[in-house]
């Protein structure tokens, strides 16, 4: 009997050792360089595409696709409404790509989402104008914007999982900063392209062909991204879920059945970052460069001057993404995001004084740079930890779907109509109403943070 017990114990030990070895094999990770490239390149292209469209929608599309002769403000509002279409499509994209990402894996899904997004962006650069094709040109623009949104719906959540599911347990927020850093990189590349184009071409040339160049150049970035992603490995945590047969047949059903609360929390955690970003990057561009008759604030900046200020301030954004993630790994995600939410409420009440032309006058670079740099610093603090916090809210077998749905619902709540709403508010009620709009979104984020549990030490393999 003793011999039988010993044999049974040896068998159990061998089984445990085998399981441990299997887990260790599953947790073999890509190199840090590969993780950085694979997670960062897609979000850089994502934000490049969106910024290129946002800049064009604010400055060129009102002339190219909408008649601005009768009422320039209405033409600007119509142009900015097309900007919203991709955000409306993104939750649908997250449903599709989230399902396959949790069923088939992160790698394949990310490759397809990148191709979808890239094709839509490139074809926008090939469109005929309103003068050439009439309403048909506007309809195709809206369709391609929708295709962009579908592809983008699967991008961020997959990139965040590539980073965090390859991360050491005590550095998930830092690794989660890799896809977040794609935002300032994409923004810098997009605005840099417009800045160079406008430095060597006049307004007529930009309206004729110059606006197309950023969209056509996106094909180069997409090809680079595809090469990187095709050669990366599947994430170790998904491989473990496959080995343990934890992959579910219907991830979307599981998410809405068990994790609907986390989806809502994720939505409002992210929504304020969208509102802040497109207030800083899209609405303020029109406000700073147009006169009051054209929906602006009569601040007197040229488009080139404002793009340069945005490119400088975006470096502050990148710096504070990294800093906030370092602190999120040490202090926890909730503490960092609670601070950013409270600080954003204060900023929302005070920043309109920096953009009030009657108070600061025209071409007040100091006031405008203070607005942009402080805003982007707070944006970095609020946006950085999201790369780890959102995936940590969900179990591994529904993580792609859950984090993707929450992130892309936030795109509708926080971003889809921000430029349009902010332009309408500022035109009818003044710049201080835009501050109140941002303040409401910051309060919603604070409530969401306070209802979440700290996730810094959760078992991310489950």
N, C-alpha and C positions, 0 to 999 in steps of 0.2 A: 504493500500500500504506500509506504514511504517512497519507494522508487517511482510509483505511478504519479504521486504528488509532485516529486521532483521533475519528472518528465513533463507534466502539465505546466509547471512553473516555467520550465525552459521554453516550452512552446509559446506561452504567453509573452515571455520576454523577447523571444525571437520575433513574434508578431508586432510587438510594440517597437522593437528596433527597426523592423521593416517599414512600419508606418512612419516612424521618425525619419528614416532615410528617404522615404517617398516625399514627405513634406519638405525636407531639406532640398531634394532635387527640384521640387516644384518651385521653391523659393529662389532658385538661381535667377539673378537679375541681370538685365542689360547694364552695360557700363553707364556711368553718369553722363558721359558725352552723348551717348545714343539717346538716353532718356531726355536730356535737355533738347537735343535737336528734334526728336520725334514729337515731343509735347509742345515745344515752343514754336516750331515752324508753322504748324497749322493755325494756331491762334494768331500768329503774326499776319498770316495771309487773311484770316477772317477779319481782323481789325483793319488791315490795309484796305480790303474791299469795301468795308462799311464806311471808313473815313473818306475813301475816294468818292463814294456815292454821296455821302453827307456834304462834302465840300462842293461837289458838282450840283447837288440839289439846292444848295444855298446861293450859289453864284452863277451857274451857267444854265441849268435846266429851265428856270423861269423864262429865259429868252429862247431856248432851243426847242422845248416841247410844249410850252404854254405861251399864249399871247399876253405879254406884259404891257402892251401899249395903253390899254384902257385903264387898268388898275394894277400897278406893280405889286401891291401888297397881296392881292388875291392870287396873282400868278405865283408869288413866293409861297403862299400857303398851299396852293395846289401842288407845287413841286415837292414841298416837304411832306405832303400826304403820301406821295409815292414812296418816300423814305420809310413810311410806316408799314408798307406791305410786307417786307421781308420779316419784320418782327412778328406780324400776325401769322406768317407761315412757319416760323421757327418752332412753336410747340408741336405742330404736325410733324415736322422733321424730327423732333426729339422722340415722338412716339414711334416713328418708323425705325430710326437708327438706334434708339434705346432698346427696342425689342430685339433687333439683330445683334446689338452689342452685348446684351446679356445672354443671348442664345448661341451666337457663333464666335464671339470674342471681340476684343477691342481693336486689334490690328486691322482685320478685313474691313470692319465698319468704318474706321477712320480713313482708309484709302478711298472708299466709295464716296464718303461725305466730302472729302477734299476735291475729288473729281467733279462732283455735282456743283459745288460752289464755284470752282474755277471756270467751268464752261459757261455758267450764267454770267459771271463777271466779264469774261472776255467778249461775249456776244453783245453786251451792253455797249462796248466800245465800237461795235460794227453797225449800230442802229442808224437808220435814216432819221432825219429831223422832222419836225412838224411841217415845215415848209415843203419838204420832199414827199411825205407820205400821209400828212394829216393826222386824223385820230388814230389811224392804224399804228403810227409810230409810238403814240402814247400807250396804246393797248399792249404792244410788244414789250415796251419798257416795263410795264406793270407785271407782265408774265415773267420776264427774266428776273425781275426783282423778287418775285415769288419763288422762282427756282433757287435763287441765291439763299433765300430764307430756309428752304427745305434742307439744302446742304449744310448750312450753318447750324441747323437744329441738332445735328449729331456731332458737331465739332468740339465744342468746349468740354463737354462732359467726358468724351472719350480721351481728349488730351489730358484732362485732369487725372483720369484714372491711370493713364500710362505713367504719369509722374508719381502719384501717391502710392500706387500699387507696386512700384519698384523702389520705394523709399524705405530707409531704416525707420524703425518705429518712433524714434525721438527726433526725426527730421522731416516728418510728413508735410508740415506747413512750409518748410524751406523748399522741399521738392515741389510742393504745390505752387510755389511762386514761379516755376519755369513757364507753365502755360500763361500765367498772369502777365509775365514780362513780355509776352507776345503782343499785348495791347499797346504799350508805348513804342515797341519796335515797329509794328504795323502803322501806327499813327505817324511816327517820324518818317518812315519811308513814303507814305502817301503824301503828307504835307510837303516833304522835301521834293517830291516829284513835281507837285504843283508850283512850289517856290521857284525851282529851276526853270520850269516852262514859262512862268510869268515874268521871270527876269529877262528872257530873251524874246518874248512875243508880246504884242499888244493885245487889247481886248478883242479886236476883230479876229485875230489869228486864233486866240483861245476858243472863241465861239465857233470858228470854222472847223478846226481840227484838233487844237491843243487839248481840249477836255477829254478826248478819246484816249490819249496816250497812257494815263494811269491804268485804265481798264485793260488795255491791250498788254501792257507790261506785266500784269498780274499772271499771265501765262508762264512767265519765267519762274516766278515764285512757286507756282503750283507744281511745275515739273520738278523743282528742287525738293519740294515737300513730298512728292510721290516717291522719289528715289530713296529718301530717308526712311519713309514709313514702310516701304516694301521690304527693306532689309532689317527691320527691327523684329524682336521676338514678341510673342504674346506675353501679356503681363503674368507674373508668377502667381498672383492670387486667383486669376481666372483659371489658370492651368490646374491649380489645386482644387477649385470648385468642380472642374471637369473630372478630375481624378476621384473626388469624393462623391461624384454624381449628385451634386447640389444645384446643377443648372436647371432652372425651371422652364417649363414649356411656354408659359404665358407670363412673362415678367410684368407686363402692364397691369394684368389682373391682380397680381401679388402686390404691386405698388399701391394701387388705389384701394385694395382691401385692407392692407396692414399698415401702410405708411402714408396715408393721405395727410395726416397732420404735419409730418416732416416735409411733404411737398409744399404745403402752405407756408411753413416756416422758411424754407429755402427761397420761395418766391419773394417774400418781403425782405429777406436778408440781402438779396442781390438787387432788388428793384431800385433802391436809392442810389446805388453805384451807377446804374444806367442813367437815372435822372440827372445826377450830378455830371456825368461824363458828357452827355449830349447837350447839357446846358453850357458847359465849358467849351466844348469843341465845335458844336454846330450852331446852336442859337447865338452864342456870343460873337461868332464870326460875322453873322449877318448884322447883329446889333452894333458891332464896332465899326463896320465898314460901310453901312448904308445910312442915308439920311432918313428923317422921320417920314417923309412922303413914300419911301420905299420899304417901310417896316423896320428901320434901324433906329439907333439911338443918337445919331448925328455926332458921334465921337470923333469923326474925321480921319480915321486910319484908312490907309490903302489896304487892299487885299494882301499884298505881298508883305507889308509891315505886320499885319495881324498873324499871318502864317508863320513868320519868323518868331514872334512872341510865343505862339503855340509850340513851336519846335523846341524853344528853350525851356519852357515850363514842363514839357513832357518828360524831360530828364529828371525833374523833381518827382514826377509820378513814378518812374522806374526805381529811383532810390528808395522811396518810401514803401514800395511793394516789398522789397527785400527786407528792410528794417522791420516792418510790421510782422512779416513771417518769422523772423528770428525771435521776436518777442512773443509771438503766438505759440512757438514751440516751448518757450520758457514759462510764460505766465498763463497760457491757455487762450483759446480762441475767443471765448466770451468776453474776457476783460478788454482785449484789444478792440473788438467790435463795439462794445458798450461805450468805450471812450470815443471812437470815431463817430458813432451816432449822436452822442451829446455834442461833440464839437461841430458836427454838421448843422445842428439846430442853430447854434450861435452864428456860424458862418452864413447860414441862409438869411438871418435877420440883418446881418451887417454888410454883406457884399454889394447889395444894390447901391449903397452910398458911393462905392468905387466906380460904378458904371453910370451914374447920374451925370449927364453932360452939363447940366446947369450948375452942379456943385464942383466938378473936377475940371470942366472945360474940355476943349478938343485936344486930341493927341497927348493925353496925359499918360505917358508910358509907365510912370511909377505906379499910379493907381491901377492901371490895367494889368501890369505884371504882378502886382500884389494879389489882385483877384485871381489870376491864373495860377500862380505858384502856390498860394495857400489852398486854393480849390483842388489842385492836382495832388498836393501833399495829403490832404484828407481823403482824396480818392484812392491814393495808394494804400493808406492805412485801412480803409474800408474794403478794398478789393483784394488785397494780398491774401489774407487768411481764408478767403472763400474757396480757394483752390483745394484746400484740405477739409475745411469745415463741411461743405456740402456733401462730398462723398462719404464722410464719416457719419452722416446722419442716417445712412442706408446700409442694409446688409449687402454682402458681396454679390449675391445672385440677382439683385435688382438695382445695383448701384448705378449702372449706366442709365437705366430708365429713370430712376428716381431723381438723381441729381440733374439729369438733362431736362426733364419736365419742369422741375422747379426753376432752373436757370433760365429756361426759354419762356416760361410764363412770366417771369420777371421782365423779360424783354418787352412784352405787351404792356404790363402794368407800369414799368418804369421808363421805357424808352420809345415805344412805337410812335407816340404822338407828342413826345417832349418838345421837339423843335416847333411843331405846329402850335401846341398849346402855349408854349412860352412866347412865341411870336404874337399870337392873338392877345395874350394877357398884357404883354408889354406895350402893344399898340393901343389897347383900349384902356388899360388901368395903370400903366407905368411899370417901370422896372422892379419896384418893390413887390408887386404881385408875383413876379417870378420867384423872388426869395421866399415868399410864403408857400408857394407850390413845392419848392425843394424842402422847406421845413416840415411840411406835412409828411412827405415821403421819409424823411429822417426819423420822425417820431414812429412811423409804422415799422421801420427797421429796428428801432430800439425795443419796441414791444416784442417783436419776433425774437430778438437776441435773448431777452429776459425770459422767454418761455422755453428756450432750448436748454438742454443739458450740456455740460462741458464734455467734449469728445476727445481731448488731447490724449487720453490714456485708454481709449477703447481698443478692443481686439479687432484689428482691421481685417483679419483673415476670415472672420465669420460673416 
